Amino acid sequence: MRFVGSIMVALLVYVLWKKRYRVLNMFLKRRWLRVLAVSWMMRIPFVREKMMFQTLH
C-alpha cells in the first residue's frame, strides 16, 4: 500500500511538472491569487530590490 501511494505521488508530481505553466495560469486567472502571489514575492528582499531597480531605471 505504501509503494502504491509513493507511485501515485510521483506520478502526480510528474504530471504537475509537465503541465506547470497551465496550472500556474489557471491559478493566476483569479485576481486574489495574483495579488497574494505578488505581495508574497515582494516580501523577498532580492526580488523586491530587483523589481524596484527595473521600474525606476
C-alpha positions as CSV (number, residue, x, y, z in Angstrom):
1,M,0.0,0.0,0.0
2,R,2.8,2.4,0.8
3,F,4.5,1.6,-2.5
4,V,1.3,2.4,-4.4
5,G,1.0,5.7,-2.6
6,S,4.6,6.6,-3.4
7,I,4.0,5.8,-7.1
8,M,0.8,7.9,-7.1
9,V,2.6,10.9,-5.5
10,A,5.5,10.5,-8.0
11,L,3.0,10.4,-10.9
12,L,1.2,13.5,-9.6
13,V,4.4,15.4,-9.3
14,Y,5.4,14.4,-12.8
15,V,2.1,15.5,-14.3
16,L,2.1,18.8,-12.4
17,W,5.7,19.4,-13.6
18,K,4.8,18.7,-17.2
19,K,1.7,21.0,-17.0
20,R,3.2,23.6,-14.7
21,Y,2.6,26.6,-16.9
22,R,-1.0,25.6,-17.5
23,V,-1.5,25.1,-13.7
24,L,0.1,28.4,-13.0
25,N,-2.1,30.2,-15.5
26,M,-5.1,28.5,-14.0
27,F,-4.3,29.8,-10.6
28,L,-3.2,33.3,-11.7
29,K,-6.5,33.9,-13.6
30,R,-8.0,34.6,-10.2
31,R,-7.3,38.2,-9.1
32,W,-7.0,37.5,-5.4
33,L,-4.4,34.8,-6.1
34,R,-2.4,37.2,-8.3
35,V,-2.5,39.8,-5.5
36,L,-1.4,37.2,-3.0
37,A,1.4,36.0,-5.2
38,V,2.8,39.5,-5.9
39,S,2.6,40.5,-2.2
40,W,4.4,37.3,-1.3
41,M,7.1,37.8,-3.8
42,M,7.6,41.4,-2.8
43,R,8.5,40.2,0.7
44,I,11.6,38.6,-0.6
45,P,14.3,41.3,-0.4
46,F,16.3,40.3,-3.5
47,V,13.2,40.2,-5.7
48,R,11.9,43.5,-4.3
49,E,15.2,45.2,-5.0
50,K,15.4,43.8,-8.5
51,M,11.9,44.9,-9.3
52,M,12.3,48.4,-7.9
53,F,15.6,48.8,-9.8
54,Q,14.0,47.8,-13.1
55,T,11.0,50.1,-12.6
56,L,13.0,53.1,-11.6
57,H,15.8,52.9,-14.1
